[in-house]
Amino acid sequence: MDTRNARTANERISETREETEYVYEEPDALDIPISIRNRFENEGMVLRWLRITFKGQDDYQNIGKKMTEGWEFVLPEEIPEMATSSLVREEGRYSGAVCRGDLALAKKPEIKAAARTEYYRDKSRNLMEAVNMQLENSSDSKMPITNNSKSSVTRGRRPSFQE
């Protein structure tokens, strides 16, 4: 093979490799397709996975609290795109719920979700102000108390599913 043909073959091989390169990312079991998320956002709804079972038992307390807050289970007819990647409960208390492991997909009006977030943000701010006021009132000029704290938000561990 002459050098010109060898060079063209090498170029073709490298082009083929570039086209077939793939970076693997671990699949996210809680992923909701962007098309579904956008469709619900356009309807003024937010989506969230709710825990319906805990250690093999129905979690009545958690679901009762979430339903009181305004969450409703998403019906399978609303998300046909997720039919292959999710299970629809056939029987029991949560029949008709779209599930992945011990979680069920739920929706809530965005305005209610925003109001809840604001409520807890204000509650947290008020508690911090109360703590700071107590520190200031307890401060002595001989031993002043200063608050140099900073708050930050972190997320916990990734959820695991029962198989």
C-alpha positions in Angstrom: 0.0 0.0 0.0 1.5 3.4 -0.9 1.7 6.2 1.7 -1.1 8.2 0.1 -3.6 5.3 0.5 -2.4 4.5 4.0 -2.9 8.1 5.0 -6.5 8.2 3.6 -7.4 4.9 5.4 -6.1 6.3 8.7 -8.0 9.5 8.2 -11.2 7.5 7.5 -10.6 5.4 10.6 -10.1 8.5 12.8 -13.2 10.1 11.3 -15.2 7.0 12.1 -14.0 7.0 15.7 -14.9 10.6 16.2 -18.4 9.9 15.0 -18.9 6.9 17.2 -17.4 8.4 20.4 -19.9 8.2 23.3 -19.6 9.4 26.8 -21.5 7.2 29.3 -23.5 8.8 32.0 -25.2 6.8 34.7 -29.0 6.9 34.1 -31.1 8.9 36.5 -34.0 6.8 37.7 -35.9 10.0 38.6 -35.5 11.7 35.3 -38.6 13.1 33.8 -38.4 13.8 30.1 -38.1 17.5 29.3 -41.1 17.4 26.9 -43.3 16.2 29.8 -41.9 18.7 32.2 -42.4 21.5 29.7 -46.0 20.4 29.0 -46.9 20.4 32.7 -45.2 23.8 33.2 -47.2 25.3 30.4 -50.3 24.1 32.3 -49.1 25.8 35.4 -48.1 22.6 37.2 -44.9 21.3 38.8 -43.9 17.6 39.0 -42.3 15.7 41.8 -41.7 12.1 42.9 -43.5 11.2 46.2 -42.6 8.3 48.4 -45.5 5.9 48.7 -43.9 3.0 50.5 -41.2 2.8 53.2 -39.5 -0.4 54.0 -42.1 -2.4 52.2 -45.1 -0.7 54.0 -47.4 1.9 52.6 -46.4 5.3 53.8 -49.8 6.7 54.7 -48.5 9.5 56.8 -46.2 11.0 54.1 -48.9 10.7 51.3 -51.6 12.1 53.6 -49.4 15.1 54.2 -48.6 15.6 50.5 -52.2 15.3 49.5 -53.2 17.9 52.1 -50.5 20.2 50.5 -52.3 19.9 47.1 -50.3 17.1 45.4 -52.2 14.8 43.0 -51.0 11.6 41.3 -50.3 11.9 37.6 -52.5 9.6 35.6 -50.9 7.3 33.0 -53.0 8.9 30.2 -51.3 12.2 30.9 -47.8 10.8 30.3 -47.9 8.0 27.7 -44.2 8.7 26.9 -43.2 7.2 30.3 -45.2 4.0 29.8 -42.1 1.9 29.0 -40.0 3.3 31.8 -42.5 3.3 34.6 -44.9 1.0 36.3 -48.6 1.7 36.8 -50.0 0.2 40.0 -52.9 -2.1 39.1 -54.2 -2.7 42.6 -54.1 -1.4 46.2 -54.4 2.0 47.7 -52.3 3.7 44.9 -53.9 1.9 41.9 -53.4 4.0 38.8 -50.3 5.8 40.1 -47.3 6.0 37.8 -44.4 4.6 39.9 -40.7 3.9 39.9 -39.7 1.8 42.8 -41.3 3.2 45.9 -42.0 6.6 44.4 -45.1 7.9 42.5 -45.2 10.8 40.1 -47.4 13.7 41.3 -48.4 17.2 40.2 -49.3 20.3 42.0 -50.3 23.8 40.8 -47.2 26.0 40.5 -48.8 28.8 42.5 -49.3 26.5 45.5 -45.8 25.2 45.3 -44.3 28.7 45.1 -46.5 29.8 48.1 -45.3 26.9 50.2 -41.7 27.6 49.3 -42.1 31.3 50.3 -43.8 30.3 53.5 -41.0 28.1 54.7 -38.3 30.6 53.5 -40.0 33.3 55.6 -40.3 30.9 58.6 -36.6 30.0 58.3 -35.6 33.7 58.1 -37.7 34.6 61.1 -36.2 31.8 63.2 -32.7 32.9 62.2 -33.5 36.5 63.2 -34.8 35.3 66.6 -31.6 33.4 67.2 -29.5 36.4 66.3 -31.6 38.7 68.6 -31.1 36.2 71.5 -27.3 36.2 70.8 -27.2 40.0 70.8 -29.3 40.2 74.0 -27.0 37.7 75.7 -23.8 39.5 74.6 -21.7 41.0 77.3 -19.2 43.9 76.7 -16.5 41.9 78.5 -17.1 38.8 76.2 -18.9 40.0 73.1 -20.7 37.3 71.0 -20.4 37.8 67.3 -22.2 35.8 64.6 -20.0 35.0 61.7 -22.1 32.2 60.4 -23.1 31.6 56.8 -25.9 29.4 55.7 -25.8 27.1 52.7 -28.1 24.5 51.2 -26.9 21.0 50.4 -28.8 18.0 49.1 -28.7 14.6 50.7 -27.8 11.3 49.3 -29.3 10.0 46.0 -32.4 7.9 46.6 -32.2 4.1 46.2 -35.1 2.0 44.9 -36.5 -1.3 46.0 -36.0 -3.8 43.2 
